[in-house]
Amino acid sequence: MTVEEDEKTLHMTVLMTPDMANFSGNVHGGSILKMLDQVAYACAARYSKSYVVTVSLDQVTFNQPIKVGELVSFRANVNYVGSSSMEIGVKVVSENLQTKVKRHTNSCYFTMVARGEDGKSVKVPPLELESEFEKKLYDAAVMRKNMRKEITERNKEITAEIPDYNPDIS
């Protein structure tokens, strides 16, 4: 199974409107998070040709506020593929339409899992790394995957003795 180059990335651009504003007049972080999840979903679903679910969201950074009236571009990329999971990196760039100044405002990493109609995980196509840039994205994704695993294990060790505390309860 192979995936075409354009199916590894997804671009979405949205005009920030007043209904997205928080009390300070900037775009509410929750509005951005919702759009980030939608972009990550679309990128992962198109790549895997499956329904996907969000398993985790890592390293959300809000570097700069986004203003109402700015044009915001989301660039999602499949950085890593396991058997059914994918890491989708999303970079957010905000553009002032009057001055044409562009700013990198946000970044984050989603782990998405492909699901079949029965709700069980399904295999996704392997990721073919075709450029040095893609190899660097992949290596960084592997590092983040290992860090997530280590953080989970260390958290379990630290919280094991806390009565009535179990972060794994769903």
C-alpha positions in Angstrom: 0.0 0.0 0.0 1.5 3.4 -0.9 0.4 6.9 -0.3 1.0 9.7 -2.7 3.1 12.7 -1.6 0.2 15.1 -1.3 -1.6 12.8 1.1 1.1 13.2 3.7 0.3 16.9 4.2 -2.8 19.0 4.5 -3.3 22.8 4.4 -6.3 24.7 5.8 -6.7 28.4 5.9 -9.4 30.1 8.0 -10.3 33.8 8.6 -10.5 34.6 12.3 -13.9 36.1 13.0 -15.3 38.0 16.1 -17.2 34.9 17.3 -13.8 33.3 18.0 -12.6 36.0 20.3 -11.9 35.7 24.0 -12.3 38.5 26.5 -9.1 40.2 25.5 -10.1 40.4 21.9 -7.7 37.7 20.6 -8.8 34.4 19.2 -9.7 32.0 22.0 -7.2 29.2 22.5 -10.1 26.7 22.6 -11.1 27.8 19.1 -7.6 27.1 17.8 -7.5 23.8 19.6 -10.7 22.7 17.9 -9.4 23.7 14.5 -6.1 21.9 15.2 -8.0 18.7 16.0 -10.0 19.0 12.8 -6.9 19.6 10.7 -5.1 16.6 12.3 -8.2 14.4 11.8 -8.4 15.4 8.1 -4.7 14.8 7.5 -4.7 11.4 9.3 -8.0 10.2 7.8 -6.8 11.1 4.3 -3.5 9.4 4.7 -4.9 6.2 6.3 -8.1 6.2 4.3 -9.8 5.3 7.6 -11.8 6.9 10.3 -9.4 8.1 13.0 -9.6 9.1 16.6 -7.4 11.5 18.6 -5.4 9.6 21.2 -3.1 12.4 22.5 -2.1 15.9 21.9 1.4 16.9 22.9 3.5 20.1 23.2 0.8 22.6 22.3 2.6 25.9 22.3 0.8 29.2 21.9 3.8 31.3 20.9 1.9 34.5 20.1 -1.7 35.6 20.2 -3.8 35.5 17.1 -6.0 38.5 16.4 -9.5 38.6 15.1 -9.3 39.5 11.4 -6.1 37.6 10.7 -5.9 34.8 8.2 -4.6 31.6 9.8 -3.0 28.8 7.9 -2.7 25.3 9.4 -0.1 23.0 7.9 -0.4 19.4 9.0 2.1 16.7 8.2 2.3 12.9 8.9 5.5 12.7 10.8 5.4 9.1 12.0 3.4 5.9 11.3 3.2 2.9 13.5 0.9 -0.1 12.7 -2.3 1.8 13.3 -1.1 5.1 14.9 0.2 8.2 13.3 1.8 11.4 14.6 0.5 14.5 12.9 2.5 17.7 13.4 0.6 20.9 12.9 2.2 24.3 12.4 0.1 27.4 12.6 0.9 30.7 10.8 -1.1 33.8 11.2 -1.2 36.6 8.6 -2.2 40.2 9.0 -4.1 40.9 5.8 -3.3 44.6 5.8 0.5 44.4 6.4 1.0 40.9 5.0 3.2 40.1 8.0 3.2 36.4 8.8 3.9 34.9 12.2 4.4 31.3 13.4 1.9 31.4 16.3 1.4 27.8 17.3 2.7 24.2 16.9 1.6 20.8 18.3 1.7 17.1 17.7 -1.4 14.8 17.6 -1.3 11.0 17.9 -4.2 9.6 15.8 -5.3 6.0 15.5 -7.1 4.5 12.5 -10.3 2.6 13.4 -12.4 0.2 11.3 -16.1 0.0 11.2 -16.0 -2.3 14.2 -14.1 0.3 16.3 -10.9 -1.7 16.4 -7.6 -0.4 15.2 -6.7 -1.0 11.6 -3.3 -1.0 9.8 -2.3 2.1 8.0 0.2 2.4 5.1 3.8 2.6 6.0 5.4 6.1 5.8 7.9 6.4 3.0 10.5 9.0 3.9 11.5 10.7 0.7 13.5 13.8 1.8 15.9 14.8 4.5 13.2 17.1 5.9 10.8 14.1 6.3 13.6 12.0 7.9 14.2 14.8 10.5 10.4 15.0 11.2 10.3 11.2 11.6 13.3 11.1 14.0 11.8 13.9 16.1 8.5 12.0 16.2 10.3 8.8 17.4 11.9 10.9 20.1 8.6 12.3 21.2 7.0 8.8 21.2 9.8 7.5 23.5 9.4 10.5 25.8 5.6 10.0 26.0 6.2 6.4 27.0 8.8 7.4 29.6 6.6 10.1 31.1 3.7 7.6 31.4 5.8 5.1 33.1 7.4 7.6 35.5 4.0 9.1 36.3 2.6 5.6 37.2 5.6 5.1 39.5 5.1 8.5 41.2 1.3 8.2 41.6 1.2 4.5 42.5 1.0 5.2 46.2 -1.7 7.9 46.1 -5.0 6.4 47.4 -7.9 6.7 45.0 -5.7 8.0 42.2 -5.6 6.1 38.9 -5.0 8.2 35.8 -5.8 5.2 33.6 -9.5 5.2 34.6 -11.6 6.1 31.6 
